[in-house]
């Protein structure tokens, strides 16, 4: 699976990128046909807490893209919340088949 990470107005550390890739690869357990994932990280309102946003879009062949975006105190937490939302969406799709 291809994972494309975009960090807007900052440079994501290698540790953060490794964390994201590990979490994205776990999504393959829910649907093995996921072809790629696009992760967008950005800081919203830098002077406040709860200002790290992670948006994740995954492409599944023969279906619409699935997207989740969450805001949290850290990028790791925002990624975790987005992954949980994507897992729920993938479970719904699996239930419809």
Residue frames as a rotation matrix with the C-alpha (Angstrom) as fourth column:
UNK 1
0.589 0.808 0.000 0.00
0.808 -0.589 0.000 0.00
0.000 0.000 -1.000 0.00
UNK 2
-0.363 -0.665 0.653 1.29
0.625 -0.694 -0.358 3.46
0.691 0.278 0.668 -0.90
UNK 3
0.458 0.433 -0.777 1.24
0.861 -0.433 0.266 6.03
-0.221 -0.791 -0.571 1.91
UNK 4
-0.212 -0.444 0.871 1.67
0.608 -0.757 -0.238 9.71
0.765 0.479 0.430 1.04
UNK 5
0.239 0.220 -0.946 2.20
0.940 -0.297 0.168 12.05
-0.244 -0.929 -0.278 4.01
UNK 6
-0.066 -0.193 0.979 1.85
0.481 -0.866 -0.138 15.82
0.874 0.462 0.150 3.57
UNK 7
0.015 0.051 -0.999 2.72
0.952 -0.308 -0.001 18.13
-0.307 -0.950 -0.053 6.44
UNK 8
0.382 0.272 0.883 1.53
0.652 -0.757 -0.048 21.67
0.656 0.594 -0.466 5.84
UNK 9
0.583 -0.236 0.778 3.73
-0.342 -0.939 -0.028 24.53
0.737 -0.250 -0.628 7.16
UNK 10
0.369 -0.590 0.718 6.02
-0.844 0.110 0.524 22.22
-0.388 -0.800 -0.458 9.16
UNK 11
-0.206 -0.510 -0.835 8.29
-0.719 0.657 -0.224 19.20
0.663 0.555 -0.503 8.70
UNK 12
0.837 0.522 0.165 7.01
-0.512 0.639 0.574 15.92
0.194 -0.564 0.802 10.11
UNK 13
-0.065 -0.882 0.467 9.65
-0.925 0.228 0.303 13.97
-0.374 -0.413 -0.830 12.04
UNK 14
-0.503 -0.192 -0.843 10.68
-0.599 0.780 0.180 10.54
0.623 0.596 -0.507 10.87
UNK 15
-0.986 0.162 0.036 9.28
0.069 0.601 -0.796 9.11
-0.151 -0.783 -0.604 14.12
UNK 16
-0.267 0.939 -0.217 5.87
-0.465 -0.322 -0.825 10.65
-0.844 -0.119 0.522 13.35
UNK 17
-0.035 0.218 -0.975 5.97
-0.993 0.105 0.059 9.36
0.115 0.970 0.212 9.76
UNK 18
-0.826 -0.311 -0.470 6.86
-0.268 0.951 -0.157 5.83
0.495 -0.004 -0.869 10.96
UNK 19
-0.795 0.593 0.131 3.98
-0.028 0.180 -0.983 5.98
-0.607 -0.785 -0.126 13.47
UNK 20
-0.020 0.821 -0.570 1.52
-0.792 -0.361 -0.492 7.01
-0.610 0.442 0.658 10.73
UNK 21
-0.269 -0.148 -0.952 2.69
-0.846 0.508 0.160 4.30
0.460 0.848 -0.262 8.30
UNK 22
-0.989 -0.110 -0.099 2.39
-0.044 0.857 -0.514 1.63
0.141 -0.504 -0.852 11.00
UNK 23
-0.516 0.857 0.005 -1.18
-0.149 -0.084 -0.985 2.74
-0.844 -0.509 0.171 11.83
UNK 24
0.038 0.517 -0.855 -2.23
-0.956 -0.230 -0.182 2.95
-0.291 0.825 0.485 8.16
UNK 25
-0.610 -0.344 -0.714 -0.88
-0.603 0.786 0.137 -0.53
0.514 0.515 -0.686 7.47
UNK 26
-0.913 0.330 0.239 -3.12
0.005 0.595 -0.804 -1.89
-0.408 -0.733 -0.545 10.24
UNK 27
-0.116 0.915 -0.386 -6.14
-0.746 -0.337 -0.575 -0.78
-0.656 0.221 0.722 8.17
UNK 28
-0.449 -0.117 -0.886 -5.30
-0.804 0.486 0.343 -3.55
0.390 0.866 -0.312 5.69
UNK 29
-0.984 0.138 0.117 -6.72
0.053 0.840 -0.540 -6.01
-0.173 -0.525 -0.833 8.24
UNK 30
-0.243 0.959 -0.143 -10.17
-0.095 -0.170 -0.981 -4.55
-0.965 -0.225 0.132 7.57
UNK 31
0.880 0.473 -0.030 -9.88
-0.066 0.062 -0.996 -4.42
-0.470 0.879 0.086 3.80
UNK 32
0.101 -0.935 0.341 -6.91
0.415 0.351 0.839 -5.92
-0.904 0.057 0.424 1.97
UNK 33
0.191 0.008 0.982 -7.74
0.981 -0.021 -0.191 -4.17
0.019 1.000 -0.012 -1.30
UNK 34
0.831 0.022 -0.556 -6.82
0.151 -0.971 0.188 -0.68
-0.536 -0.240 -0.810 -0.01
UNK 35
0.621 -0.585 0.521 -4.49
0.719 0.162 -0.676 0.68
0.311 0.795 0.521 -2.66
UNK 36
-0.458 -0.833 0.312 -3.19
0.570 -0.544 -0.615 3.90
0.682 -0.104 0.724 -1.19
UNK 37
0.465 0.527 -0.712 -3.57
0.882 -0.341 0.324 6.41
-0.072 -0.779 -0.623 1.62
UNK 38
-0.180 -0.459 0.870 -3.08
0.382 -0.848 -0.369 10.16
0.907 0.265 0.328 1.72
UNK 39
0.271 0.168 -0.948 -2.40
0.962 -0.095 0.258 11.73
-0.047 -0.981 -0.188 5.10
UNK 40
0.028 -0.213 0.977 -2.52
0.291 -0.933 -0.212 15.50
0.956 0.290 0.036 5.59
UNK 41
0.084 -0.100 -0.991 -1.18
0.996 -0.012 0.086 17.01
-0.020 -0.995 0.098 8.79
UNK 42
-0.218 -0.201 0.955 -1.61
0.328 -0.937 -0.122 20.66
0.919 0.287 0.271 9.72
UNK 43
-0.685 -0.030 -0.728 -1.64
0.710 -0.254 -0.657 22.98
-0.165 -0.967 0.196 12.70
UNK 44
0.033 0.766 0.642 -4.83
0.581 -0.537 0.612 24.98
0.814 0.353 -0.462 13.06
UNK 45
0.756 0.246 0.606 -4.80
-0.221 -0.776 0.591 28.11
0.616 -0.581 -0.533 15.24
UNK 46
-0.003 -0.889 -0.458 -1.23
0.270 0.440 -0.856 27.65
0.963 -0.126 0.239 16.57
UNK 47
-0.620 -0.322 0.715 -1.91
-0.475 -0.571 -0.669 29.59
0.624 -0.755 0.201 19.79
UNK 48
0.243 0.797 0.553 -4.56
-0.964 0.136 0.227 27.17
0.105 -0.588 0.802 21.13
UNK 49
-0.651 -0.309 0.694 -4.63
-0.415 0.910 0.015 23.62
-0.636 -0.279 -0.720 22.42
UNK 50
0.116 0.657 0.745 -6.44
0.403 0.654 -0.640 20.97
-0.908 0.374 -0.189 20.37
UNK 51
0.466 0.016 -0.884 -4.74
-0.554 -0.774 -0.306 22.41
-0.690 0.633 -0.352 17.28
UNK 52
-0.701 -0.712 -0.043 -3.25
-0.512 0.461 0.725 19.40
-0.496 0.530 -0.688 15.47
UNK 53
0.418 0.900 -0.125 -5.37
-0.685 0.222 -0.694 18.12
-0.597 0.376 0.709 12.58
UNK 54
-0.780 -0.572 0.255 -4.90
-0.277 0.680 0.679 14.83
-0.562 0.458 -0.689 10.75
UNK 55
0.369 0.859 -0.355 -6.93
-0.774 0.072 -0.629 14.05
-0.515 0.507 0.691 7.65
UNK 56
-0.681 -0.571 0.458 -6.66
-0.270 0.777 0.568 10.60
-0.681 0.264 -0.684 6.09
UNK 57
0.383 0.740 -0.552 -8.11
-0.859 0.065 -0.508 9.55
-0.340 0.669 0.661 2.74
UNK 58
-0.528 -0.521 0.671 -7.89
-0.227 0.848 0.479 5.93
-0.818 0.100 -0.566 1.66
UNK 59
-0.141 0.403 -0.904 -8.62
-0.990 -0.061 0.127 4.57
-0.004 0.913 0.408 -1.79
UNK 60
-0.359 0.149 0.921 -10.45
-0.157 0.963 -0.217 1.29
-0.920 -0.223 -0.323 -2.11
UNK 61
-0.965 -0.027 -0.263 -10.88
-0.264 0.081 0.961 -0.12
-0.004 0.996 -0.085 -5.66
UNK 62
-0.575 0.816 -0.066 -14.50
0.431 0.370 0.823 -0.37
0.695 0.445 -0.565 -6.90
UNK 63
0.297 0.682 -0.669 -15.66
0.955 -0.193 0.228 1.99
0.026 -0.706 -0.708 -4.13
UNK 64
0.754 -0.018 0.656 -15.63
0.045 -0.996 -0.079 5.66
0.655 0.089 -0.750 -3.25
UNK 65
-0.420 -0.907 0.034 -12.66
0.139 -0.101 -0.985 7.02
0.897 -0.409 0.169 -1.33
UNK 66
0.583 0.524 -0.621 -13.06
0.680 0.104 0.726 7.01
0.445 -0.846 -0.296 2.44
UNK 67
-0.265 -0.651 0.712 -12.03
0.127 -0.755 -0.643 10.08
0.956 -0.080 0.282 4.45
UNK 68
0.662 0.406 -0.629 -11.71
0.703 -0.046 0.710 10.97
0.260 -0.913 -0.316 8.12
UNK 69
-0.223 -0.698 0.681 -10.31
0.185 -0.716 -0.673 14.09
0.957 -0.024 0.289 9.75
UNK 70
0.670 0.393 -0.630 -9.83
0.667 0.055 0.743 14.70
0.327 -0.918 -0.225 13.47
UNK 71
0.159 -0.575 0.802 -8.32
-0.292 -0.804 -0.519 17.43
0.943 -0.152 -0.296 15.64
UNK 72
0.783 0.021 -0.622 -6.46
0.534 0.490 0.689 16.69
0.319 -0.871 0.373 18.89
UNK 73
0.865 -0.489 -0.116 -3.63
-0.257 -0.630 0.733 17.90
-0.431 -0.604 -0.670 21.16
UNK 74
-0.240 -0.967 0.082 -1.01
-0.429 0.181 0.885 15.84
-0.871 0.177 -0.459 19.28
UNK 75
-0.163 0.128 -0.978 -0.66
-0.979 0.100 0.176 14.50
0.120 0.987 0.109 15.77
UNK 76
-0.943 -0.215 -0.253 -0.41
-0.188 0.974 -0.129 10.95
0.274 -0.074 -0.959 17.14
UNK 77
-0.649 0.760 0.042 -3.75
0.169 0.197 -0.966 11.31
-0.742 -0.619 -0.256 18.90
UNK 78
0.006 0.650 -0.760 -5.37
-0.744 -0.505 -0.438 12.91
-0.669 0.568 0.480 15.84
UNK 79
-0.503 -0.253 -0.827 -4.08
-0.783 0.539 0.311 10.05
0.367 0.804 -0.469 13.64
UNK 80
-0.989 0.148 0.029 -5.39
0.113 0.857 -0.502 7.46
-0.099 -0.493 -0.864 16.12
UNK 81
-0.318 0.931 -0.179 -8.85
-0.096 -0.220 -0.971 9.08
-0.943 -0.292 0.159 16.15
UNK 82
-0.011 0.269 -0.963 -8.91
-0.960 -0.274 -0.065 9.29
-0.281 0.924 0.261 12.34
UNK 83
-0.802 -0.343 -0.489 -7.87
-0.474 0.863 0.173 5.63
0.363 0.371 -0.855 12.03
UNK 84
-0.811 0.560 0.168 -10.67
0.196 0.532 -0.824 4.60
-0.551 -0.635 -0.542 14.42
UNK 85
0.018 0.846 -0.533 -13.19
-0.499 -0.454 -0.738 6.50
-0.866 0.280 0.414 12.28
UNK 86
-0.214 -0.166 -0.963 -11.86
-0.967 0.177 0.184 4.85
0.139 0.970 -0.198 9.11
UNK 87
-0.989 -0.148 -0.025 -12.05
-0.140 0.970 -0.197 1.40
0.054 -0.191 -0.980 10.75
UNK 88
-0.412 0.908 0.075 -15.73
0.039 0.099 -0.994 2.01
-0.910 -0.407 -0.077 11.57
UNK 89
0.175 0.463 -0.869 -16.39
-0.836 -0.396 -0.379 3.07
-0.519 0.793 0.318 7.96
UNK 90
-0.565 -0.457 -0.686 -14.60
-0.760 0.611 0.219 -0.02
0.319 0.646 -0.693 6.62
UNK 91
-0.924 0.289 0.250 -16.63
0.083 0.791 -0.606 -2.26
-0.373 -0.540 -0.755 8.94
UNK 92
-0.018 0.959 -0.282 -19.86
-0.329 -0.272 -0.904 -0.69
-0.944 0.077 0.320 7.63
UNK 93
0.022 -0.045 -0.999 -18.76
-0.999 -0.034 -0.020 -1.33
-0.033 0.998 -0.046 4.05
UNK 94
-0.887 -0.398 -0.234 -17.86
-0.401 0.915 -0.033 -4.92
0.227 0.065 -0.972 4.89
UNK 95
-0.669 0.696 0.261 -21.28
0.049 0.392 -0.919 -5.39
-0.742 -0.602 -0.296 6.52
UNK 96
0.135 0.756 -0.640 -23.05
-0.682 -0.397 -0.614 -4.23
-0.719 0.520 0.462 3.35
UNK 97
-0.451 -0.383 -0.807 -21.42
-0.877 0.358 0.320 -6.84
0.166 0.852 -0.497 1.15
